[in-house]
């Protein structure tokens, strides 16, 4: 009995304070100290928060890559957009003045961009559309080319064709499309700015705005075709109004334009 009592004293009774000797775990064999009461637990970011944060970064990178790719496609195709010069426009619209021809050009461009938006919106109405990014990219490129042609021909009608060859003029029209402003051919800085490294950045910014605006129209089970057509028509009309306002303010005579080279 004395031996048992001595062992009980060594182990400690139920009311005896907890020992300060660290306990050892079986798995890692290292000391584990009890955490004092009231001490805050170390912060650990929830797994859902980590997924959301990293997912947001991935989405930003994906959007940047997407708009960069679309901007490259537009820039590569822009010099090949067929543009009618002033003589061809007068031949197609005989007897019409500057504003009347401009009205016809804007009306045709609005129909063209609406057709592109309707086609992409209808494709997005399918129950499962894995090609939505491709459809959206095609819409952005298609509408941009329609509006670039409009911008170029409005500059012809108002006698404000920028200087340079076809590739240089295409770059100037791209700058006008990205900034939604007419080209001031008198102030050469506005034309030369289109040739700098800022052009692609401006294109990406414009495309980003259009992409964010177009995304809700691509959601399934929505009236994507109708909405896409209406919004594209509205945007093209607004762009044309800004360009025409700038070109009217610059004055000049369309009759002074030389033949296109």
PAZAPA-4460 file (N, C-alpha, C; in steps of 0.05 Angstrom, whole numbers, plus 32768, in hexadecimal, padded with zeros to 4 digits):
% residues 261
    n_x    n_y    n_z   ca_x   ca_y   ca_z    c_x    c_y    c_z   seq   type   mol
   8011   7FE8   8000   8000   8000   8000   8011   8019   8000     1      X     A
   8027   8018   800F   8039   8030   8010   8045   8035   7FF4     2      X     A
   804B   801F   7FE6   8056   8023   7FCB   8042   8030   7FB9     3      X     A
   8028   8027   7FBA   8013   8033   7FAA   800F   8050   7FB1     4      X     A
   8010   8057   7FCB   800C   8073   7FD4   8023   8084   7FC8     5      X     A
   803B   8079   7FC8   8051   8088   7FBD   804E   808D   7F9F     6      X     A
   8044   8079   7F91   803F   807D   7F74   8029   8091   7F6F     7      X     A
   8014   8090   7F80   7FFE   80A4   7F7D   8009   80C0   7F82     8      X     A
   801B   80C3   7F95   8027   80DE   7F9A   8037   80E7   7F82     9      X     A
   8045   80D4   7F75   8055   80DC   7F5E   8044   80E4   7F46    10      X     A
   802D   80D5   7F42   801B   80DB   7F2B   800B   80F4   7F31    11      X     A
   8005   80FA   7F4A   7FF4   8111   7F50   7FD7   8109   7F51    12      X     A
   7FC9   8114   7F64   7FAD   810E   7F68   7F9C   811E   7F55    13      X     A
   7F82   8119   7F55   7F70   8128   7F43   7F6E   8145   7F48    14      X     A
   7F73   814E   7F61   7F71   816A   7F68   7F8B   8178   7F67    15      X     A
   7FA0   816A   7F60   7FBB   8176   7F60   7FBE   8187   7F47    16      X     A
   7FCB   819F   7F48   7FCE   81B0   7F30   7FDC   81A2   7F1A    17      X     A
   7FD5   81AB   7F00   7FE1   819E   7EE9   7FFF   81A2   7EE8    18      X     A
   800E   818E   7EE0   802A   818F   7EDF   8034   81A3   7ECA    19      X     A
   804B   81B0   7ECE   8057   81C3   7EBB   8069   81B4   7EA8    20      X     A
   806D   819A   7EAC   807F   818B   7E9A   8070   8187   7E80    21      X     A
   807D   818E   7E6A   8070   818B   7E50   806A   816E   7E49    22      X     A
   8052   816A   7E3D   804A   814F   7E34   8055   814A   7E19    23      X     A
   8059   8131   7E13   8064   812A   7DF9   804F   811B   7DE8    24      X     A
   804D   8123   7DD0   803A   8116   7DBE   8046   80FD   7DB2    25      X     A
   8035   80EB   7DAB   803F   80D2   7D9F   8046   80D6   7D82    26      X     A
   8039   80E9   7D74   803D   80EB   7D57   8057   80F9   7D50    27      X     A
   805D   8110   7D5D   8075   811F   7D55   808B   811E   7D6B    28      X     A
   8084   8116   7D83   8098   8114   7D98   80A4   812E   7DA1    29      X     A
   8094   8144   7DA0   809E   815E   7DA9   808C   8168   7DBF    30      X     A
   8096   817B   7DCE   8087   8186   7DE5   806F   8196   7DDC    31      X     A
   8059   8192   7DEA   8040   81A1   7DE5   8039   81AF   7DFF    32      X     A
   803A   81C9   7DFF   8033   81D9   7E17   8016   81E1   7E16    33      X     A
   8008   81DF   7E2C   7FEC   81E9   7E2C   7FEB   8207   7E28    34      X     A
   7FD8   8211   7E17   7FD6   822D   7E12   7FC7   823B   7E29    35      X     A
   7FD2   8250   7E34   7FC4   825E   7E4A   7FA9   8267   7E41    36      X     A
   7F96   8267   7E55   7F7B   8270   7E4F   7F7B   828E   7E47    37      X     A
   7F6B   8295   7E34   7F68   82B1   7E2C   7F7C   82BA   7E17    38      X     A
   7F90   82AA   7E10   7FA3   82B1   7DFC   7F97   82AD   7DE0    39      X     A
   7F98   82C2   7DCF   7F8B   82BF   7DB5   7F98   82AA   7DA4    40      X     A
   7F88   829D   7D94   7F93   8288   7D82   7FA0   8296   7D6A    41      X     A
   7FB5   828A   7D5F   7FC1   8296   7D47   7FAE   8296   7D30    42      X     A
   7FAF   82AD   7D20   7F9C   82AF   7D09   7FA4   829C   7CF3    43      X     A
   7F90   828F   7CE8   7F94   827E   7CD1   7F7E   8285   7CBD    44      X     A
   7F86   828E   7CA5   7F73   8296   7C91   7F62   827E   7C89    45      X     A
   7F47   8282   7C89   7F36   826B   7C81   7F3C   8263   7C64    46      X     A
   7F38   8249   7C60   7F3E   823F   7C45   7F2D   824C   7C30    47      X     A
   7F14   8253   7C37   7F02   8260   7C24   7F0D   827C   7C1C    48      X     A
   7F19   828A   7C30   7F24   82A4   7C2B   7F3C   82A2   7C19    49      X     A
   7F4D   828D   7C1D   7F64   828A   7C0C   7F5C   8284   7BEF    50      X     A
   7F47   8273   7BED   7F3E   826D   7BD2   7F33   8286   7BC4    51      X     A
   7F24   8296   7BD3   7F18   82AE   7BC7   7F2E   82C2   7BBF    52      X     A
   7F42   82C6   7BD1   7F57   82D9   7BCA   7F67   82D0   7BB2    53      X     A
   7F6F   82B7   7BB2   7F7F   82AE   7B9B   7F6D   82AC   7B82    54      X     A
   7F54   82A6   7B85   7F42   82A5   7B6E   7F3E   82C1   7B62    55      X     A
   7F3E   82D6   7B73   7F3C   82F1   7B69   7F54   82F9   7B58    56      X     A
   7F6C   82F1   7B62   7F84   82F6   7B53   7F84   82E8   7B38    57      X     A
   7F7C   82CF   7B39   7F7B   82BF   7B20   7F67   82CC   7B0C    58      X     A
   7F50   82D5   7B17   7F3D   82E2   7B05   7F48   82FB   7AF9    59      X     A
   7F57   830B   7B08   7F63   8324   7AFE   7F77   831D   7AE8    60      X     A
   7F88   8309   7AED   7F9C   8302   7AD9   7F8E   82F8   7AC0    61      X     A
   7F79   82E8   7AC3   7F6B   82DD   7AAC   7F5E   82F4   7A9C    62      X     A
   7F52   8307   7AAA   7F45   831D   7A9B   7F5A   832E   7A8D    63      X     A
   7F72   8332   7A99   7F87   8341   7A8C   7F91   8333   7A74    64      X     A
   7F95   8319   7A76   7F9E   8309   7A5F   7F89   8309   7A49    65      X     A
   7F70   8307   7A50   7F5A   8307   7A3D   7F59   8321   7A2D    66      X     A
   7F59   8338   7A3B   7F57   8351   7A2D   7F71   8356   7A1D    67      X     A
   7F88   834D   7A27   7FA0   8350   7A17   7F9F   8340   79FD    68      X     A
   7F94   8328   79FF   7F92   8318   79E7   7F7F   8324   79D2    69      X     A
   7F68   832E   79DC   7F54   833B   79CA   7F60   8354   79BE    70      X     A
   7F6F   8364   79CE   7F7B   837C   79C4   7F8F   8376   79AE    71      X     A
   7F9E   8360   79B1   7FB1   8358   799C   7FA2   8350   7982    72      X     A
   7F8C   8342   7985   7F7D   833B   796D   7F72   8353   795F    73      X     A
   7F67   8366   796E   7F5C   837F   7962   7F72   838E   7954    74      X     A
   7F89   8392   7961   7F9F   83A1   7956   7FAA   8394   793D    75      X     A
   7FAA   8379   793C   7FB4   836B   7925   7FA1   836D   790D    76      X     A
   7F87   836E   7913   7F73   836E   78FE   7F6D   838A   78F4    77      X     A
   7F71   839E   7904   7F69   83BA   78FE   7F73   83C3   78E3    78      X     A
   7F8D   83BF   78DC   7F96   83C9   78C2   7F89   83BC   78AA    79      X     A
   7F7B   83A6   78AD   7F6E   8398   7897   7F51   839F   7895    80      X     A
   7F47   83B0   78A6   7F2A   83B8   78A5   7F26   83C9   788C    81      X     A
   7F14   83C2   787A   7F10   83D2   7862   7F02   83ED   7868    82      X     A
   7F0F   8402   7860   7F05   841D   7865   7F00   842B   784B    83      X     A
   7EE8   8436   7847   7EE1   8445   782F   7EEB   8461   7831    84      X     A
   7EF8   846B   781D   7F01   8487   781E   7EEA   8499   7816    85      X     A
   7EEF   84B3   7816   7EDA   84C6   7811   7ECD   84C3   77F6    86      X     A
   7EDD   84BD   77E2   7ED2   84BA   77C7   7EBF   84A2   77C6    87      X     A
   7EC7   848C   77D2   7EB6   8474   77D2   7E9D   8479   77E2    88      X     A
   7E9E   8488   77F7   7E86   848E   7807   7E73   849F   77F7    89      X     A
   7E7D   84B3   77E9   7E6C   84C4   77D8   7E60   84B4   77C2    90      X     A
   7E6F   84A1   77B7   7E64   8490   77A2   7E4E   847E   77AC    91      X     A
   7E50   8475   77C5   7E3C   8463   77D0   7E24   8473   77DA    92      X     A
   7E28   848C   77E2   7E11   849C   77EC   7E10   84B6   77DC    93      X     A
   7E09   84B4   77C3   7E09   84CC   77B1   7DF4   84E0   77BA    94      X     A
   7DFC   84F9   77B9   7DEA   850F   77BF   7DE7   8515   77DD    95      X     A
   7DF4   8506   77EF   7DF2   850A   780B   7E09   851B   7815    96      X     A
   7E03   852C   782A   7E18   853C   7836   7E27   852E   784C    97      X     A
   7E39   853C   7859   7E4A   8530   786D   7E3A   8524   7884    98      X     A
   7E27   8533   788F   7E18   8528   78A6   7E06   8511   789E    99      X     A
   7DFB   8512   7886   7DEA   84FD   787D   7DF9   84E3   7879   100      X     A
   7E11   84E5   786D   7E21   84CD   7869   7E2A   84C2   7884   101      X     A
   7E31   84D4   7897   7E39   84CB   78B2   7E22   84BC   78BF   102      X     A
   7E0A   84C6   78BC   7DF2   84B9   78C8   7DEF   849D   78BD   103      X     A
   7DF3   849A   78A3   7DF1   847F   7896   7E07   846C   78A1   104      X     A
   7E1F   8477   78A4   7E35   8466   78AF   7E2F   845D   78CB   105      X     A
   7E25   846F   78DC   7E1F   8468   78F8   7E09   8453   78F9   106      X     A
   7DF4   8457   78E9   7DDE   8444   78E8   7DE7   8428   78E0   107      X     A
   7DF8   8426   78CC   7E02   840C   78C3   7E14   8400   78D9   108      X     A
   7E24   8410   78E6   7E36   8405   78FB   7E26   83FB   7913   109      X     A
   7E11   840A   791A   7DFF   8401   7930   7DF3   83E6   792A   110      X     A
   7DEA   83E2   7911   7DDE   83C8   790A   7DF3   83B2   790B   111      X     A
   7E0B   83B9   7902   7E20   83A5   7902   7E28   839C   791E   112      X     A
   7E2C   83AF   7931   7E33   83A7   794C   7E1C   839A   795A   113      X     A
   7E03   83A1   7954   7DEC   8393   7960   7DEB   8377   7957   114      X     A
   7DF1   8372   793D   7DF1   8356   7933   7E06   8345   7941   115      X     A
   7E1D   8350   7946   7E32   8341   7954   7E29   833B   7970   116      X     A
   7E1E   834E   797E   7E15   834A   799A   7DFF   8336   799B   117      X     A
   7DEC   8336   7988   7DD6   8323   7988   7DE0   8307   7984   118      X     A
   7DF3   8303   7972   7DFE   82E8   796D   7E0C   82DD   7985   119      X     A
   7E1C   82EC   7992   7E2A   82E3   79AA   7E17   82DE   79C1   120      X     A
   7E04   82F0   79C4   7DF1   82EC   79DA   7DE0   82D3   79D6   121      X     A
   7DD9   82CD   79BD   7DC9   82B4   79B8   7DDA   829C   79BE   122      X     A
   7DF4   829C   79B7   7E05   8285   79BD   7E07   8280   79DB   123      X     A
   7E07   8296   79EB   7E0A   8293   7A08   7DF0   8289   7A15   124      X     A
   7DDA   8288   7A06   7DC1   827F   7A11   7DC0   8260   7A12   125      X     A
   7DD3   8253   7A06   7DD3   8235   7A07   7DD6   822B   7A23   126      X     A
   7DCA   8214   7A2A   7DCB   820A   7A45   7DE8   8208   7A50   127      X     A
   7DFB   81FF   7A40   7E16   81FE   7A49   7E28   8209   7A33   128      X     A
   7E35   821F   7A38   7E45   822C   7A24   7E62   822E   7A2D   129      X     A
   7E72   821A   7A29   7E8E   821B   7A32   7E9F   822F   7A22   130      X     A
   7E94   8239   7A0B   7EA3   824B   79FA   7E9C   8269   7A00   131      X     A
   7E91   826F   7A17   7E8A   828A   7A1D   7EA1   829D   7A1A   132      X     A
   7EB9   8298   7A25   7ED0   82AA   7A21   7ED6   82AF   7A04   133      X     A
   7ED5   829A   79F3   7EDA   829D   79D7   7EC4   82AE   79CA   134      X     A
   7EAB   82A9   79D2   7E95   82B9   79C7   7E98   82D6   79CE   135      X     A
   7E9F   82DB   79E7   7EA3   82F7   79F0   7EBA   8304   79E1   136      X     A
   7ED0   82F6   79DE   7EE6   8301   79CF   7EDE   8307   79B2   137      X     A
   7ECF   82F5   79A6   7EC7   82FA   798A   7EB5   8312   7989   138      X     A
   7EA3   8316   799C   7E92   832E   799C   7EA2   8347   799E   139      X     A
   7EB5   8347   79B1   7EC5   835F   79B5   7ED5   8367   799C   140      X     A
   7EE1   8352   798F   7EF0   8358   7976   7EDD   8361   7960   141      X     A
   7EC6   8353   795D   7EB4   835A   7948   7EA9   8376   794A   142      X     A
   7EA0   837E   7963   7E96   8398   7967   7EAC   83AE   7963   143      X     A
   7EC4   83A8   796D   7ED9   83BB   796A   7EDF   83C1   794D   144      X     A
   7EDF   83AC   793C   7EE5   83B0   7920   7ECF   83BF   7912   145      X     A
   7EB6   83BA   7919   7EA0   83CA   790E   7EA3   83E7   7916   146      X     A
   7EAA   83ED   792F   7EAD   8408   7938   7EC6   8416   792D   147      X     A
   7EDB   8406   7929   7EF3   8411   791C   7EED   841A   7900   148      X     A
   7EDF   840A   78F1   7ED8   8412   78D6   7EC7   842B   78D6   149      X     A
   7EB4   842D   78E9   7EA4   8445   78EB   7EB5   845D   78F1   150      X     A
   7EC7   845B   7904   7ED9   8471   790C   7EE9   847B   78F4   151      X     A
   7EF5   8468   78E5   7F05   846F   78CE   7EF5   847D   78B9   152      X     A
   7EDD   8473   78B3   7ECD   8480   789E   7EC1   849A   78A7   153      X     A
   7EBC   849E   78C1   7EB3   84B8   78CA   7EC9   84CC   78C7   154      X     A
   7EE2   84C4   78CC   7EF8   84D7   78C8   7EFB   84DE   78AA   155      X     A
   7EF4   84CB   7898   7EF4   84D1   787C   7EDF   84E5   7875   156      X     A
   7EC7   84E1   787F   7EB0   84F2   7879   7EB5   850F   7882   157      X     A
   7EC0   8511   789A   7EC5   852C   78A5   7EE0   8538   789D   158      X     A
   7EEE   852A   788B   7F07   8535   7881   7F1D   8536   7896   159      X     A
   7F1E   8523   78A8   7F32   8523   78BD   7F42   8509   78BD   160      X     A
   7F49   84FF   78A6   7F59   84E7   78A4   7F75   84EC   78B0   161      X     A
   7F7E   84DA   78C2   7F99   84DE   78CD   7FAE   84D8   78B9   162      X     A
   7FC6   84E4   78BC   7FDC   84DF   78A9   7FE8   84C4   78AC   163      X     A
   7FF8   84BC   7898   8006   84A2   789A   7FFA   848E   7887   164      X     A
   8007   8476   7887   7FFD   8460   7876   7FE6   8452   7884   165      X     A
   7FDC   843C   7878   7FC5   842F   7882   7FC9   8423   789E   166      X     A
   7FE1   8419   78A4   7FE7   840E   78BE   7FE8   8424   78D3   167      X     A
   7FF3   843B   78CC   7FF5   8451   78DF   7FD9   845C   78E5   168      X     A
   7FC9   845E   78D0   7FAE   8468   78D4   7F9E   8455   78E5   169      X     A
   7FA2   843A   78E1   7F94   8426   78F1   7F9B   842A   790F   170      X     A
   7FB5   842F   7914   7FBD   8433   7930   7FAF   844C   793B   171      X     A
   7FAD   8461   792B   7FA0   847A   7934   7F82   8474   793A   172      X     A
   7F75   8465   7928   7F59   845F   792D   7F56   844D   7946   173      X     A
   7F69   843B   794A   7F68   842B   7963   7F69   843D   797C   174      X     A
   7F7A   8451   797B   7F7C   8464   7991   7F62   8474   7994   175      X     A
   7F55   847B   797E   7F3C   8489   7980   7F26   8477   798B   176      X     A
   7F26   845D   7984   7F13   844B   798F   7F17   8447   79AD   177      X     A
   7F30   8444   79B5   7F36   843F   79D1   7F2F   8457   79E2   178      X     A
   7F34   8470   79D8   7F2F   8488   79E8   7F13   8493   79E3   179      X     A
   7F05   8488   79CE   7EEA   8492   79C7   7EEB   84B0   79C0   180      X     A
   7F00   84B8   79B2   7F03   84D4   79A9   7F0C   84D5   798C   181      X     A
   7F04   84EA   797F   7F0D   84EE   7964   7F2A   84F6   7963   182      X     A
   7F37   84F1   794C   7F53   84F7   7948   7F56   8514   793F   183      X     A
   7F66   8523   794D   7F6C   853F   7945   7F86   853E   7934   184      X     A
   7F82   853F   791A   7F99   853C   7908   7FAB   8555   7908   185      X     A
   7FA0   856B   7912   7FB1   8583   7914   7FC5   8580   792A   186      X     A
   7FBC   8576   7941   7FCE   8571   7957   7FDA   8555   7954   187      X     A
   7FF2   8555   7949   7FFE   853B   7942   8003   852A   795B   188      X     A
   8004   8536   7972   8009   8526   798B   7FF3   8512   798F   189      X     A
   7FDA   8519   7988   7FC4   8506   798C   7FC6   84EE   7979   190      X     A
   7FD2   84F3   7961   7FD6   84DC   794F   7FEE   84CC   7957   191      X     A
   8004   84D9   795E   801C   84CB   7965   8018   84BB   797F   192      X     A
   8007   84C4   7991   8002   84B5   79A9   7FF7   849A   79A4   193      X     A
   7FE9   8497   798D   7FDE   847C   7987   7FF3   8468   7980   194      X     A
   800B   8471   7979   8020   845E   7971   8031   8455   7989   195      X     A
   802D   8460   79A0   803E   845A   79B7   8035   8441   79C5   196      X     A
   8043   843A   79DB   803D   8422   79EA   8023   8424   79F9   197      X     A
   8018   843D   79FC   7FFF   8440   7A0B   7FE7   8437   79FB   198      X     A
   7FEA   8431   79E1   7FD3   8429   79D2   7FC7   840F   79DB   199      X     A
   7FD9   83FB   79DF   7FCE   83E1   79E8   7FC2   83E3   7A04   200      X     A
   7FCF   83F3   7A15   7FC3   83F6   7A30   7FA7   8403   7A2E   201      X     A
   7FA4   8417   7A1C   7F8A   8424   7A19   7F76   8410   7A0D   202      X     A
   7F7F   83FF   79FB   7F6D   83EB   79F0   7F64   83D8   7A05   203      X     A
   7F76   83CF   7A16   7F6E   83BC   7A2B   7F5A   83C9   7A3F   204      X     A
   7F5E   83E2   7A45   7F4C   83F0   7A57   7F30   83F2   7A4B   205      X     A
   7F2F   83F8   7A31   7F15   83FA   7A24   7F08   83DF   7A22   206      X     A
   7F18   83CA   7A1C   7F0D   83AF   7A1A   7F03   83A5   7A35   207      X     A
   7F12   83AC   7A4A   7F0A   83A4   7A65   7EEF   83B0   7A6C   208      X     A
   7EEA   83C9   7A65   7ED1   83D5   7A6B   7EBA   83C8   7A5B   209      X     A
   7EC0   83C2   7A42   7EAB   83B4   7A32   7EA7   8398   7A3C   210      X     A
   7EBC   838A   7A44   7EB9   836F   7A4E   7EA7   836D   7A67   211      X     A
   7EAD   837F   7A7A   7E9D   837F   7A93   7E80   8386   7A8D   212      X     A
   7E7C   8397   7A7A   7E61   839F   7A72   7E52   8388   7A64   213      X     A
   7E61   8378   7A55   7E55   8362   7A45   7E50   8348   7A55   214      X     A
   7E5F   8344   7A6B   7E5D   832A   7A78   7E41   8323   7A81   215      X     A
   7E31   8335   7A8C   7E16   832C   7A94   7E05   8323   7A7D   216      X     A
   7E0A   832C   7A65   7DFA   8324   7A4E   7E01   8308   7A45   217      X     A
   7E18   82FD   7A4E   7E20   82E2   7A46   7E16   82CD   7A59   218      X     A
   7E09   82D5   7A6F   7E00   82C1   7A82   7DE9   82B1   7A76   219      X     A
   7DE8   8297   7A7A   7DD2   8287   7A6F   7DB8   828F   7A7B   220      X     A
   7DA3   8287   7A6D   7D87   828C   7A75   7D80   82AA   7A77   221      X     A
   7D8F   82BB   7A69   7D89   82D7   7A67   7D83   82DE   7A4A   222      X     A
   7D77   82F5   7A46   7D71   82FD   7A2A   7D8A   8308   7A1E   223      X     A
   7D9E   82F7   7A1B   7DB8   82FF   7A12   7DB8   830C   79F6   224      X     A
   7DA9   8300   79E4   7DAA   830A   79C8   7D9F   8326   79C7   225      X     A
   7D88   832B   79D3   7D7B   8345   79D2   7D8C   835A   79E1   226      X     A
   7D96   8353   79F8   7DA6   8366   7A08   7DC0   836C   79FA   227      X     A
   7DCD   8358   79EF   7DE7   835D   79E2   7DE3   836F   79CA   228      X     A
   7DCD   836C   79BA   7DC8   837C   79A3   7DC3   8399   79AB   229      X     A
   7DB3   839D   79C0   7DAB   83B8   79C8   7DC3   83C7   79D3   230      X     A
   7DD3   83BA   79E4   7DEA   83C7   79F0   7DFF   83CE   79DC   231      X     A
   7E05   83BC   79CA   7E19   83C2   79B5   7E10   83D9   79A3   232      X     A
   7DF6   83D9   799C   7DEB   83EF   798C   7DEE   8409   799B   233      X     A
   7DE8   8409   79B4   7DE9   8422   79C4   7E06   842C   79C7   234      X     A
   7E19   8419   79CB   7E35   8421   79CF   7E40   842C   79B5   235      X     A
   7E3A   8420   799E   7E43   842A   7984   7E38   8445   797E   236      X     A
   7E1F   8449   7985   7E13   8464   7980   7E20   8479   7992   237      X     A
   7E26   8472   79AB   7E33   8486   79BD   7E4F   848C   79B4   238      X     A
   7E5E   8477   79AA   7E79   847C   79A0   7E78   848E   7988   239      X     A
   7E66   8489   7976   7E64   849A   795E   7E5E   84B7   7964   240      X     A
   7E4D   84BB   7978   7E46   84D6   7980   7E5E   84E5   798A   241      X     A
   7E6F   84D8   799A   7E87   84E4   79A5   7E9B   84EB   798E   242      X     A
   7E9F   84D8   797C   7EB2   84DC   7966   7EA8   84F3   7954   243      X     A
   7E8E   84F3   794D   7E84   8508   793C   7E85   8524   7949   244      X     A
   7E81   8525   7963   7E83   853F   7971   7E9F   854A   796F   245      X     A
   7EB3   8539   7973   7ECF   8542   7971   7ED6   854A   7954   246      X     A
   7ECD   853B   7940   7ED4   8541   7924   7EC6   855B   791B   247      X     A
   7EAE   855F   7924   7EA0   8578   791D   7EAF   8590   7928   248      X     A
   7EB8   858D   7941   7EC6   85A3   794F   7EE0   85AB   7941   249      X     A
   7EEC   8598   7933   7F06   859D   7926   7F02   85AC   790B   250      X     A
   7EEB   85AB   78FF   7EE6   85B8   78E6   7EF5   85AA   78D0   251      X     A
   7EFD   85B9   78BB   7F0B   85AD   78A5   7EF7   85A6   788E   252      X     A
   7F02   859F   7878   7EF2   8598   7860   7EF9   857D   7856   253      X     A
   7EE4   856C   7852   7EE9   8551   7848   7EF4   8552   782B   254      X     A
   7EEE   8567   781D   7EF7   8569   7801   7F16   856C   77FF   255      X     A
   7F22   8573   7815   7F3F   8576   7815   7F4F   855C   7818   256      X     A
   7F41   8546   781D   7F4F   852D   7822   7F5B   8522   7808   257      X     A
   7F74   851A   7808   7F80   850D   77F1   7F76   84F1   77EE   258      X     A
   7F7D   84E4   77D8   7F76   84C8   77D4   7F83   84B6   77E9   259      X     A
   7F76   84A1   77F1   7F82   848E   7805   7F99   847F   77F8   260      X     A
   7FAE   847C   7807   7FC5   846C   77FD   7FCB   8456   7811   261      X     A
***
